[in-house]
Amino acid sequence: MNVDKLLSEYMTTKELFDQYKKKEAELRIELLSALFPNGAGTEKATVNNIEVKGKFGVNYKLSAIELDEIYPLLSEKEQECIIHKPSLVMKMYNSLEEEERSQLDECITTSPAMPSISIKEIEE
């Protein structure tokens, strides 16, 4: 397949995907709201021999800045509720010489990432 055809097919597929993704989210919310107006936890319903299961939850996010300030004041039990997930600061890591990062490299595994793509029509 030539590049022009691949690009055209990609752009069409991406546009359809974005439309379907948005529509699916809207329909999911509408359907679950209709079936479970006060949804909480896991709910099940059967409609025309089709089982529909809705899982309702709440997202929680810690503020790293606020947590740093109050962490020493938390009880031991409160501190146990928090998992510290180390992450690599690539800018700092890339600035290290190979000798400087030899021990750190022993803790790092790599795998290929999905490539990103940016497509912009150039106006003439």
N, C-alpha and C positions, 0 to 999 in steps of 0.2 A: 504494500500500500504506500502511495507516495505521501510526502509530508503535507502537502496542501489538503489532501483528503483526510488524513489523520487529524490535522488541526481543525478542520471543519467538523468532523465527527466528534472530536473532543468538546468543542465549544457548544455544539447542540446538546450533547449528552449532559454536560455540566449545567447548562441552563435548565434542562428538564429535571435533573436531579435536585437542583435548588428549589424549583417549583414544587416538586413532589414532597420534598423534605418539609417545606413550609406547610403544605396542605395536610400532610400526615400529622404534624404537630397540632394543627388547628382541629382536625377531626378527632384526634385522640382526646384532647381536652373536652371537646363537645360531647363525645360519646361517653366518656367516663363521668362527666358532670350529669348527663342524663340518667345514667344507670345508678350512680352513687353520689347523690347531691351533697351528702355529708361525709364523703370518702375519708377514711383514716385507716392506716395500716394496709392489710391486704383484703380486698373485697372480691367476691365472685358472683357472677350472675350467668344465667343461661338464657339465650335468645335464639329461638328457632334451631335448637340442637347445637348451638355454638356456645362454648363456655368462654366467657370474657372474664379475665382476671385483671384487676387494677391494683397497682401498688402505689400507695400514697406516702410520701415522706417529706422530710424537711432537710434542707442542706444547711450544714453548719460550717462556718469558716472562721478560723482564728485570725485575729489581727496581730501580725508578727510584731509590730511596733508596740502596741499596747501590752502584749504578752511579755515582751522583754522587760517592760517597766514593772509589771506586777509579779513576774514569775517567782522572785525570792519571797514574796508575801503569801504565796499559795501554800496550802497545807500539803502534806506528803500525798494524801489521797487525791487532791486536785492535780498535783503534778503527775501522778500516775495516769491521768486521763489524757495526757499529751504525748504524742509520739514525735520525736525529732527525726526528721528525714533529711539526711545530708544530701546536698546537691552540689554539683560542680559549677563553679563560676568560670565559664569558658574564657572570658577575657583575661582573668588572672592566670588561669591554667596555661593558656597559650603564651603568656608573657614569660613563663618559667623556662630556663634552659633545661636541656635534657637531664643533666646531672642533678638539677634542683628538684626535679619531679620523679626521680627514679622510684622512691618508696611509694609515692602516691599512685604511680602507674600500676603498681601491683594490685591496687584496689579497684581498678577501672576495667570494665569490660565494654566492648563496643559492638555495635551491630548497625547494619545499613539502615538509614532513615528513609522514609518515603520522600522522594524529591518534591519540592514545592514548584509551582508553576505560576507565572504571571503572564497574562495575555492582555494586550492593550492594542486596540486598533489605532493605527497612526493616521492622523488626518493629513491630507495632502494640501 
